[in-house]
């Protein structure tokens, strides 16, 4: 099954209308996260995810975030293959979020 991707605006709308929590999972490196991140997101670098997978709820909705959307797409596919029910790639990553939703966010 292909990974579902949503734009930053679509993710915002999903979070607003969803009865269940939607967790943004930021898989960027620590230095990237320190430079800029979204509030109330879960940060697990991509390289640490395999060993921390059991800490996550397979029934919860996760939106996976990276810089441009490539790493997050890989992580979303990995999570889907490990039984996660609702995993979404944030198309364009935090760069797209900054450009289209929050121009005040730091960019790199």
Order of alpha helices (4+ residues) and beta strands (2+ residues): beta-alpha-beta-alpha-beta-alpha-beta-alpha-beta-alpha
